[in-house]
Amino acid sequence: METSKANGNGASLRLAFKIAADFGITLAVPAVVAALVGVRLDARFGTRPWLLVLCLIIAFALTGLWIVQKAKRYKALYEKI
């Protein structure tokens, strides 16, 4: 970390923890929800494992988009520090 970016009050460190938590949640929650929904749909319609796979593919695609959006937003925040 550059000394010009480190302003002494830990803003960079707080932002780093915020980013790590936000990205972790953004990665985990859609995958878990998609898995639960996919398993239930497969059980209901007898299509095991196809709806689970479809739900996971959709979740991973959406997660990728959300991560890119958040990365751009956090880049702008970091540049303000």
PyRosetta script that sets phi, psi and omega in degrees:
from pyrosetta import init, pose_from_sequence

init()
pose = pose_from_sequence("METSKANGNGASLRLAFKIAADFGITLAVPAVVAALVGVRLDARFGTRPWLLVLCLIIAFALTGLWIVQKAKRYKALYEKI")
pose.set_psi(1, 133.7)
pose.set_omega(1, 179.2)
pose.set_phi(2, -73.5)
pose.set_psi(2, 148.9)
pose.set_omega(2, 178.7)
pose.set_phi(3, -67.9)
pose.set_psi(3, -26.6)
pose.set_omega(3, 178.3)
pose.set_phi(4, -70.4)
pose.set_psi(4, -27.1)
pose.set_omega(4, 178.3)
pose.set_phi(5, -85.2)
pose.set_psi(5, -25.9)
pose.set_omega(5, -179.6)
pose.set_phi(6, -86.4)
pose.set_psi(6, 107.3)
pose.set_omega(6, -174.4)
pose.set_phi(7, -96.8)
pose.set_psi(7, 11.7)
pose.set_omega(7, 172.9)
pose.set_phi(8, 89.3)
pose.set_psi(8, -19.0)
pose.set_omega(8, -178.3)
pose.set_phi(9, -102.3)
pose.set_psi(9, 8.4)
pose.set_omega(9, 175.6)
pose.set_phi(10, 78.2)
pose.set_psi(10, 20.0)
pose.set_omega(10, -178.5)
pose.set_phi(11, -61.0)
pose.set_psi(11, -39.8)
pose.set_omega(11, -179.6)
pose.set_phi(12, -66.3)
pose.set_psi(12, -40.6)
pose.set_omega(12, 179.7)
pose.set_phi(13, -67.4)
pose.set_psi(13, -41.8)
pose.set_omega(13, 177.5)
pose.set_phi(14, -62.6)
pose.set_psi(14, -41.3)
pose.set_omega(14, 178.2)
pose.set_phi(15, -63.9)
pose.set_psi(15, -40.0)
pose.set_omega(15, 179.1)
pose.set_phi(16, -61.9)
pose.set_psi(16, -43.9)
pose.set_omega(16, 178.0)
pose.set_phi(17, -66.4)
pose.set_psi(17, -38.1)
pose.set_omega(17, 177.9)
pose.set_phi(18, -63.1)
pose.set_psi(18, -43.8)
pose.set_omega(18, 179.5)
pose.set_phi(19, -63.8)
pose.set_psi(19, -45.5)
pose.set_omega(19, -179.3)
pose.set_phi(20, -60.6)
pose.set_psi(20, -44.6)
pose.set_omega(20, 179.5)
pose.set_phi(21, -66.1)
pose.set_psi(21, -44.6)
pose.set_omega(21, -178.2)
pose.set_phi(22, -64.4)
pose.set_psi(22, -44.5)
pose.set_omega(22, 179.2)
pose.set_phi(23, -66.6)
pose.set_psi(23, -39.2)
pose.set_omega(23, 178.2)
pose.set_phi(24, -60.2)
pose.set_psi(24, -45.7)
pose.set_omega(24, 178.2)
pose.set_phi(25, -65.6)
pose.set_psi(25, -42.1)
pose.set_omega(25, -179.2)
pose.set_phi(26, -62.9)
pose.set_psi(26, -31.7)
pose.set_omega(26, 178.2)
pose.set_phi(27, -80.2)
pose.set_psi(27, -41.4)
pose.set_omega(27, -171.8)
pose.set_phi(28, -79.7)
pose.set_psi(28, -46.6)
pose.set_omega(28, -171.8)
pose.set_phi(29, -61.3)
pose.set_psi(29, -50.4)
pose.set_omega(29, 179.9)
pose.set_phi(30, -60.9)
pose.set_psi(30, -36.4)
pose.set_omega(30, 179.8)
pose.set_phi(31, -66.3)
pose.set_psi(31, -43.3)
pose.set_omega(31, -180.0)
pose.set_phi(32, -66.9)
pose.set_psi(32, -45.7)
pose.set_omega(32, 179.4)
pose.set_phi(33, -62.2)
pose.set_psi(33, -44.4)
pose.set_omega(33, 179.4)
pose.set_phi(34, -62.0)
pose.set_psi(34, -40.2)
pose.set_omega(34, 178.8)
pose.set_phi(35, -64.3)
pose.set_psi(35, -45.2)
pose.set_omega(35, 179.5)
pose.set_phi(36, -63.6)
pose.set_psi(36, -45.8)
pose.set_omega(36, 179.4)
pose.set_phi(37, -64.1)
pose.set_psi(37, -44.6)
pose.set_omega(37, -179.3)
pose.set_phi(38, -61.9)
pose.set_psi(38, -42.2)
pose.set_omega(38, 178.9)
pose.set_phi(39, -64.2)
pose.set_psi(39, -43.5)
pose.set_omega(39, 179.3)
pose.set_phi(40, -64.5)
pose.set_psi(40, -43.4)
pose.set_omega(40, 179.0)
pose.set_phi(41, -64.7)
pose.set_psi(41, -40.9)
pose.set_omega(41, 177.4)
pose.set_phi(42, -62.5)
pose.set_psi(42, -40.7)
pose.set_omega(42, 178.6)
pose.set_phi(43, -65.3)
pose.set_psi(43, -38.8)
pose.set_omega(43, -177.7)
pose.set_phi(44, -71.2)
pose.set_psi(44, -42.2)
pose.set_omega(44, -174.6)
pose.set_phi(45, -102.2)
pose.set_psi(45, -3.2)
pose.set_omega(45, 178.6)
pose.set_phi(46, 66.2)
pose.set_psi(46, 36.3)
pose.set_omega(46, -177.0)
pose.set_phi(47, -109.6)
pose.set_psi(47, 21.9)
pose.set_omega(47, -172.8)
pose.set_phi(48, -52.6)
pose.set_psi(48, 131.6)
pose.set_omega(48, -2.5)
pose.set_phi(49, -102.0)
pose.set_psi(49, 18.1)
pose.set_omega(49, -167.4)
pose.set_phi(50, -65.1)
pose.set_psi(50, -41.3)
pose.set_omega(50, 179.3)
pose.set_phi(51, -71.2)
pose.set_psi(51, -32.2)
pose.set_omega(51, 174.4)
pose.set_phi(52, -61.8)
pose.set_psi(52, -46.9)
pose.set_omega(52, 179.7)
pose.set_phi(53, -62.3)
pose.set_psi(53, -44.3)
pose.set_omega(53, 179.3)
pose.set_phi(54, -61.5)
pose.set_psi(54, -45.3)
pose.set_omega(54, 178.8)
pose.set_phi(55, -62.0)
pose.set_psi(55, -40.9)
pose.set_omega(55, 179.4)
pose.set_phi(56, -67.0)
pose.set_psi(56, -39.2)
pose.set_omega(56, 177.6)
pose.set_phi(57, -62.6)
pose.set_psi(57, -44.3)
pose.set_omega(57, 178.0)
pose.set_phi(58, -62.5)
pose.set_psi(58, -44.1)
pose.set_omega(58, -179.9)
pose.set_phi(59, -62.6)
pose.set_psi(59, -42.5)
pose.set_omega(59, -179.5)
pose.set_phi(60, -66.9)
pose.set_psi(60, -38.3)
pose.set_omega(60, 178.1)
pose.set_phi(61, -65.1)
pose.set_psi(61, -46.2)
pose.set_omega(61, 178.5)
pose.set_phi(62, -63.9)
pose.set_psi(62, -39.6)
pose.set_omega(62, 178.8)
pose.set_phi(63, -61.4)
pose.set_psi(63, -41.7)
pose.set_omega(63, 177.5)
pose.set_phi(64, -59.8)
pose.set_psi(64, -43.8)
pose.set_omega(64, 177.8)
pose.set_phi(65, -63.1)
pose.set_psi(65, -44.7)
pose.set_omega(65, -178.9)
pose.set_phi(66, -64.5)
pose.set_psi(66, -39.1)
pose.set_omega(66, 179.5)
pose.set_phi(67, -63.7)
pose.set_psi(67, -42.5)
pose.set_omega(67, 178.9)
pose.set_phi(68, -62.6)
pose.set_psi(68, -44.7)
pose.set_omega(68, 178.8)
pose.set_phi(69, -61.3)
pose.set_psi(69, -45.3)
pose.set_omega(69, -179.3)
pose.set_phi(70, -66.8)
pose.set_psi(70, -37.6)
pose.set_omega(70, 179.0)
pose.set_phi(71, -62.0)
pose.set_psi(71, -41.2)
pose.set_omega(71, 177.9)
pose.set_phi(72, -64.8)
pose.set_psi(72, -41.7)
pose.set_omega(72, 179.8)
pose.set_phi(73, -65.1)
pose.set_psi(73, -43.4)
pose.set_omega(73, 180.0)
pose.set_phi(74, -70.3)
pose.set_psi(74, -30.7)
pose.set_omega(74, 175.6)
pose.set_phi(75, -60.9)
pose.set_psi(75, -44.4)
pose.set_omega(75, 178.9)
pose.set_phi(76, -64.1)
pose.set_psi(76, -39.7)
pose.set_omega(76, 177.9)
pose.set_phi(77, -64.6)
pose.set_psi(77, -41.8)
pose.set_omega(77, -178.9)
pose.set_phi(78, -64.3)
pose.set_psi(78, -37.8)
pose.set_omega(78, -179.3)
pose.set_phi(79, -67.5)
pose.set_psi(79, -22.7)
pose.set_omega(79, 177.9)
pose.set_phi(80, -78.1)
pose.set_psi(80, -21.0)
pose.set_omega(80, -177.7)
pose.set_phi(81, -72.1)
pose.dump_pdb("model.pdb")
